[in-house]
Amino acid sequence: MPLSVSKHPLVADSLRGLRDSTTPPEEFRVLARKVITFLLYEATADL
């Protein structure tokens, strides 16, 4: 399975928040959902 890296600016911004150790748990969950949504969209784009 080939590796695909998302270069979308909203994904990069969300990942920045996920990597920040001071991000509160509720915001972390919101950011994780955003990343999952973008990755799902990109994964199904070719179907």
PyMOL CGO cylinders between C-alpha atoms (Angstrom):
from pymol import cmd
from pymol.cgo import CYLINDER

trace = [
    CYLINDER, 0.00, 0.00, 0.00, 1.59, 3.31, -1.06, 0.3, 1, 1, 1, 1, 1, 1,
    CYLINDER, 1.59, 3.31, -1.06, 2.08, 6.12, 1.42, 0.3, 1, 1, 1, 1, 1, 1,
    CYLINDER, 2.08, 6.12, 1.42, 0.19, 9.33, 0.73, 0.3, 1, 1, 1, 1, 1, 1,
    CYLINDER, 0.19, 9.33, 0.73, 0.98, 12.61, 2.49, 0.3, 1, 1, 1, 1, 1, 1,
    CYLINDER, 0.98, 12.61, 2.49, -1.70, 15.27, 2.70, 0.3, 1, 1, 1, 1, 1, 1,
    CYLINDER, -1.70, 15.27, 2.70, -0.47, 18.76, 1.91, 0.3, 1, 1, 1, 1, 1, 1,
    CYLINDER, -0.47, 18.76, 1.91, -3.78, 20.46, 2.67, 0.3, 1, 1, 1, 1, 1, 1,
    CYLINDER, -3.78, 20.46, 2.67, -3.24, 23.56, 4.86, 0.3, 1, 1, 1, 1, 1, 1,
    CYLINDER, -3.24, 23.56, 4.86, -6.19, 22.72, 7.13, 0.3, 1, 1, 1, 1, 1, 1,
    CYLINDER, -6.19, 22.72, 7.13, -4.75, 19.26, 7.81, 0.3, 1, 1, 1, 1, 1, 1,
    CYLINDER, -4.75, 19.26, 7.81, -1.36, 20.82, 8.60, 0.3, 1, 1, 1, 1, 1, 1,
    CYLINDER, -1.36, 20.82, 8.60, -2.98, 23.30, 10.99, 0.3, 1, 1, 1, 1, 1, 1,
    CYLINDER, -2.98, 23.30, 10.99, -4.96, 20.56, 12.74, 0.3, 1, 1, 1, 1, 1, 1,
    CYLINDER, -4.96, 20.56, 12.74, -1.85, 18.39, 13.07, 0.3, 1, 1, 1, 1, 1, 1,
    CYLINDER, -1.85, 18.39, 13.07, 0.00, 21.31, 14.62, 0.3, 1, 1, 1, 1, 1, 1,
    CYLINDER, 0.00, 21.31, 14.62, -2.67, 21.46, 17.33, 0.3, 1, 1, 1, 1, 1, 1,
    CYLINDER, -2.67, 21.46, 17.33, -2.56, 17.69, 17.84, 0.3, 1, 1, 1, 1, 1, 1,
    CYLINDER, -2.56, 17.69, 17.84, 1.21, 17.80, 18.33, 0.3, 1, 1, 1, 1, 1, 1,
    CYLINDER, 1.21, 17.80, 18.33, 1.02, 20.63, 20.89, 0.3, 1, 1, 1, 1, 1, 1,
    CYLINDER, 1.02, 20.63, 20.89, 1.24, 19.16, 24.38, 0.3, 1, 1, 1, 1, 1, 1,
    CYLINDER, 1.24, 19.16, 24.38, -0.77, 22.08, 25.82, 0.3, 1, 1, 1, 1, 1, 1,
    CYLINDER, -0.77, 22.08, 25.82, -3.85, 21.41, 23.66, 0.3, 1, 1, 1, 1, 1, 1,
    CYLINDER, -3.85, 21.41, 23.66, -6.85, 20.75, 25.94, 0.3, 1, 1, 1, 1, 1, 1,
    CYLINDER, -6.85, 20.75, 25.94, -8.52, 17.32, 25.57, 0.3, 1, 1, 1, 1, 1, 1,
    CYLINDER, -8.52, 17.32, 25.57, -11.77, 18.66, 24.05, 0.3, 1, 1, 1, 1, 1, 1,
    CYLINDER, -11.77, 18.66, 24.05, -9.88, 20.67, 21.40, 0.3, 1, 1, 1, 1, 1, 1,
    CYLINDER, -9.88, 20.67, 21.40, -7.68, 17.62, 20.72, 0.3, 1, 1, 1, 1, 1, 1,
    CYLINDER, -7.68, 17.62, 20.72, -10.79, 15.54, 19.98, 0.3, 1, 1, 1, 1, 1, 1,
    CYLINDER, -10.79, 15.54, 19.98, -12.17, 18.22, 17.65, 0.3, 1, 1, 1, 1, 1, 1,
    CYLINDER, -12.17, 18.22, 17.65, -8.86, 18.46, 15.78, 0.3, 1, 1, 1, 1, 1, 1,
    CYLINDER, -8.86, 18.46, 15.78, -8.61, 14.67, 15.51, 0.3, 1, 1, 1, 1, 1, 1,
    CYLINDER, -8.61, 14.67, 15.51, -12.11, 14.53, 13.99, 0.3, 1, 1, 1, 1, 1, 1,
    CYLINDER, -12.11, 14.53, 13.99, -11.13, 17.20, 11.45, 0.3, 1, 1, 1, 1, 1, 1,
    CYLINDER, -11.13, 17.20, 11.45, -8.02, 15.25, 10.41, 0.3, 1, 1, 1, 1, 1, 1,
    CYLINDER, -8.02, 15.25, 10.41, -10.03, 12.02, 10.14, 0.3, 1, 1, 1, 1, 1, 1,
    CYLINDER, -10.03, 12.02, 10.14, -12.63, 13.77, 7.96, 0.3, 1, 1, 1, 1, 1, 1,
    CYLINDER, -12.63, 13.77, 7.96, -9.99, 15.14, 5.58, 0.3, 1, 1, 1, 1, 1, 1,
    CYLINDER, -9.99, 15.14, 5.58, -8.19, 11.80, 5.38, 0.3, 1, 1, 1, 1, 1, 1,
    CYLINDER, -8.19, 11.80, 5.38, -11.45, 9.98, 4.69, 0.3, 1, 1, 1, 1, 1, 1,
    CYLINDER, -11.45, 9.98, 4.69, -12.22, 12.42, 1.89, 0.3, 1, 1, 1, 1, 1, 1,
    CYLINDER, -12.22, 12.42, 1.89, -8.76, 11.99, 0.35, 0.3, 1, 1, 1, 1, 1, 1,
    CYLINDER, -8.76, 11.99, 0.35, -8.85, 8.19, 0.74, 0.3, 1, 1, 1, 1, 1, 1,
    CYLINDER, -8.85, 8.19, 0.74, -12.17, 7.93, -1.12, 0.3, 1, 1, 1, 1, 1, 1,
    CYLINDER, -12.17, 7.93, -1.12, -11.44, 10.54, -3.80, 0.3, 1, 1, 1, 1, 1, 1,
    CYLINDER, -11.44, 10.54, -3.80, -10.43, 7.91, -6.38, 0.3, 1, 1, 1, 1, 1, 1,
    CYLINDER, -10.43, 7.91, -6.38, -13.34, 5.53, -5.79, 0.3, 1, 1, 1, 1, 1, 1,
]
cmd.load_cgo(trace, "trace")
